[in-house]
């Protein structure tokens, strides 16, 4: 399934207030931006850069460059897809493909230790990830767990990777919240 086919099935509804102070539907659309690179697809729903909600600002703040992490004190809300690598793809080719994908989303610096898996990365975020479609593995430096639709992960600033299980592209929703790591 291509990134555009996945994006066609995604909808975001963003609320706000009109100039009279009445609540409205400000945006009802598909993803603001789509980035596909190899087996990874990112579909922007919303970005937030501060603690104040300006309900009368109807600007689509998810438009613009698709980057891995939110800004300082910010939030990113996005769908993401993980397609399976073919069984004939070598570990070296997987690593090269994933390095290119992380470079494309400004996340090369998050690749601190890929010994456990070529997709390992670490960001200074608390992530809430919900699986919608397909099956994925959450891979840690010491252990892994398989996830199915309906499962939710709270990923707390740890080095991790995602991998599709089986032949189906997995689709998830992630809410990434910038945090300081202790």
GIKAVEN-V640649 format. One record per run of one state. SS is the DSSP state (H for helix, E for strand, - for the rest). FROM is the first residue (numbers start at 1). TO is the last residue. If there is no record, write none. Layout:
SS;FROM;TO
SS;FROM;TO
//
This chain:
-;1;2
H;3;8
-;9;11
E;12;17
-;18;22
E;23;29
-;30;33
E;34;37
-;38;39
E;40;48
-;49;74
E;75;82
-;83;90
H;91;104
-;105;107
H;108;110
-;111;120
E;121;121
-;122;124
E;125;133
-;134;134
E;135;140
-;141;142
E;143;147
-;148;151
E;152;156
-;157;159
E;160;165
-;166;169
E;170;178
-;179;182
//
